[in-house]
Amino acid sequence: MVRSFDDTTRRNIAELCAAFRREQPGGAAPSLKRAAVAIALTQAERGAGTAFLLTRRAASLRAHSAQWALPGGRCDPGETQAQAALRELHEELGVELGEGDVLGLLDDYPTRSGYLITPVVVWVSTRAAIAPNPDEVESVHHIGLEQIERDDAFSFTKIPESTRRVIRFRLDGQHIHAPTAALIYQFREMLAGRDTRVAELEQPVFAWK
């Protein structure tokens, strides 16, 4: 189903975010470094549908270089997760939004590399052109919401290093893994009105560092 990029879709997703019951992290969460990413909703490159922004990280980065990611990064001291996601969105893609553009937050996701990531759903109200920062972003892609709502968009597999399921998001013939795939999957589930938890979904070994 193609969702038009209009006020009706914005209100609908905002209502779904408001109805979503965030699960509070437990266990080792206090020892993890806080981070936030933006699920930035904007108009699709073709047509009038709604898409979210997905980046390929620059190959020159020291950590997780060339990997697929949502715009985001570590929270600065004193920042809320929403503020951090908005700042990172501006720094990485030149998209400047305000806290009034935040629709809601999904569950925190603990990573093997020591971060607790908060996904922040935002509506890109500005029509300014996206300007990727070449020091951080190799490329930026508009992923239509209908692409993540396909029955075959996500799959699960196992690895010998863990008893947990590894989630994969299939995009243009390649697999995107957790944490990015897990966050996108929970967003997909929220769009369907389901409170599906993803914290236990595993990452591939190459993402553990």
Secondary structure as the mmCIF struct_conf table of DSSP 4:
data_model
#
loop_
_struct_conf.conf_type_id
_struct_conf.id
_struct_conf.beg_label_comp_id
_struct_conf.beg_label_asym_id
_struct_conf.beg_label_seq_id
_struct_conf.end_label_comp_id
_struct_conf.end_label_asym_id
_struct_conf.end_label_seq_id
HELX_LH_PP_P HELX_LH_PP_P1 VAL A 2 ARG A 3
STRN STRN1 SER A 4 SER A 4
BEND BEND1 PHE A 5 ASP A 6
HELX_RH_AL_P HELX_RH_AL_P1 ASP A 7 ALA A 19
HELX_LH_PP_P HELX_LH_PP_P2 ARG A 22 PRO A 25
TURN_TY1_P TURN_TY1_P1 GLY A 27 ALA A 28
HELX_RH_3T_P HELX_RH_3T_P1 ALA A 29 SER A 31
BEND BEND2 LEU A 32 LEU A 32
STRN STRN2 LYS A 33 GLN A 43
BEND BEND3 GLU A 45 ALA A 48
STRN STRN3 GLY A 49 GLY A 49
STRN STRN4 THR A 50 ARG A 57
TURN_TY1_P TURN_TY1_P2 ALA A 59 SER A 60
BEND BEND4 ARG A 62 HIS A 64
TURN_TY1_P TURN_TY1_P3 SER A 65 ALA A 66
STRN STRN5 TRP A 68 ALA A 69
BEND BEND5 PRO A 71 PRO A 71
STRN STRN6 GLY A 72 ARG A 74
HELX_LH_PP_P HELX_LH_PP_P3 CYS A 75 ASP A 76
TURN_TY1_P TURN_TY1_P4 PRO A 77 GLY A 78
HELX_RH_AL_P HELX_RH_AL_P2 GLN A 81 LEU A 93
HELX_RH_3T_P HELX_RH_3T_P2 GLU A 99 ASP A 101
STRN STRN7 VAL A 102 LEU A 105
STRN STRN8 TYR A 109 PRO A 110
TURN_TY1_P TURN_TY1_P5 ARG A 112 SER A 113
BEND BEND6 GLY A 114 GLY A 114
STRN STRN9 TYR A 115 TRP A 123
HELX_LH_PP_P HELX_LH_PP_P4 ALA A 128 ILE A 130
TURN_TY1_P TURN_TY1_P6 PRO A 134 GLU A 136
STRN STRN10 VAL A 137 GLY A 144
HELX_RH_AL_P HELX_RH_AL_P3 LEU A 145 ILE A 148
BEND BEND7 GLU A 149 ARG A 150
TURN_TY1_P TURN_TY1_P7 ASP A 151 ASP A 152
BEND BEND8 ALA A 153 ALA A 153
STRN STRN11 PHE A 154 THR A 157
TURN_TY1_P TURN_TY1_P8 PRO A 160 GLU A 161
BEND BEND9 THR A 163 ARG A 164
HELX_LH_PP_P HELX_LH_PP_P5 ARG A 165 ARG A 165
STRN STRN12 VAL A 166 LEU A 171
TURN_TY1_P TURN_TY1_P9 ASP A 172 GLY A 173
STRN STRN13 GLN A 174 HIS A 177
TURN_TY1_P TURN_TY1_P10 ALA A 178 PRO A 179
HELX_RH_AL_P HELX_RH_AL_P4 THR A 180 LEU A 191
TURN_TY1_P TURN_TY1_P11 ALA A 192 GLY A 193
TURN_TY1_P TURN_TY1_P12 ALA A 199 GLU A 200
HELX_LH_PP_P HELX_LH_PP_P6 LEU A 201 LEU A 201
STRN STRN14 GLU A 202 GLU A 202
HELX_LH_PP_P HELX_LH_PP_P7 GLN A 203 PRO A 204
HELX_RH_3T_P HELX_RH_3T_P3 VAL A 205 ALA A 207
#
